[in-house]
């Protein structure tokens, strides 16, 4: 469990560790127009990798794949720290995301292999707390390292931690080997990778880099539709489909997977744009913006840990998740009301509310899928949840990034936090107003997204958890 928790923390923290460092990184590497891709590239690659890791683990066992994922993640982290341009950093973030995708799906799947359904609620509550801590500790650590050492150390710090996780897993993790008479569904994996890439570029470029009616955007949309059709046709005849379509016949699987997309969009969108609001509109330093996110982390830790205990006792998770989505939606609407005069106490209260709502949802969505899926498909099913999180992170954050870019006043895109603070008072105030307007426009989408998640989860079958398998 120690090794699993550490690797989950490493994989999760790198989704958000760039948030507070992002204004400094894009200023130094001259790439503010590509800022959302630092998050999107990681989430996209992670989302592409997870179905393949999950299915391979069902076919051949999980241990060697788990160790390989740690190695890929550590190498990717080292390359990110060495990047000399925005293009290099985005490419290396994608490479790092491949390893992170394997870590996230295999960590949750291995834990499910070792636990009864009700024990899984405790474990998933613990993993949810770790994910919550990582989601907010990322901006905190990123801000501190960026301000006091260098943004490159937000990646270098993974090297010793990854080495520890690898050594512990190699020494103590004993899992059975598996064999399969079938070949890997490489065609299905390639089609799902192409589909997610087309969707992400469509959402990211449409209305910003290219007009919605441009040949490029229309081509990406048509490509996504074509790849989706081909994927369904291929998976229906594959001996070992990378994502078994039969799983989607069960609402206990389909609804949580869709819910994860909405949750990830809001969670990663908040973790990306809240530090930007605090720095670019509020004038906070990189380190201080991380500290100001502590109420969000505290809310997620408390809700995730206690939520796991409640589900274990009650043996049911449905209505707790619905309530969490409603609370998160309310927080999203409150974020949209923030402006330059919003006090730290008030914004902290909103963050705590968002953390409390999200803390009871994420791990229980995984639990819902693992509880109703046959053991033979557990890796593929868990990878579907992680893939859905990648879709929310990649496509969802790309859409929110497009909203931000579309609302930002012309001429503001090249400004960094330091540059804003160096402006004359009138110009500084105008720049802060521009960023506040652009970012609260992003926040305005968070409330409706989470209320849609609440409605969706209300249709989830109310499954009772057994005490043992």
Protein Blocks (a to p, Z undefined) as FASTA:
>chain_A
ZZmmmmmmmmmmmmmmmmmmmmmmmmmnopaklmmmmmmmmmmmmmmmmmmmmmmmmmno
jklmmmmmmmmmmmmmmmmmmpcbfklmmmmmmmmmmmmmmmmmmmmmmmmmmpcfklmm
mmmmmmmmmmmmmmmmmmmmmmmmmmmmcfklmmmmmmmmmmmmmmmmmmmmccdddddf
bdcdfklmmmmmmmmmmmmmmmmmgoplpcfkbmklmmmmmmmmmmmmmmmmmmmmpmba
fbdfklmmpmklmmmmmmmmmmmmmmmmmmmmmmmmmmmmnopafklmmmmmmmmmmmmm
mmmmmmmmmmmmnopaklmmmmmmmmmmmmmmmmmmgcfklcfklmmmmmmmmmmmmmmm
mmmmmmmmmmmpcfklmmmmmmmmmmmmmmmmmmmmmmmmmmmmmmpcghklmpcfklmm
mpcfklmmmmmmmmmmmmmmmmmmmmmmmmmmmmmmmmpccddddfbZZ
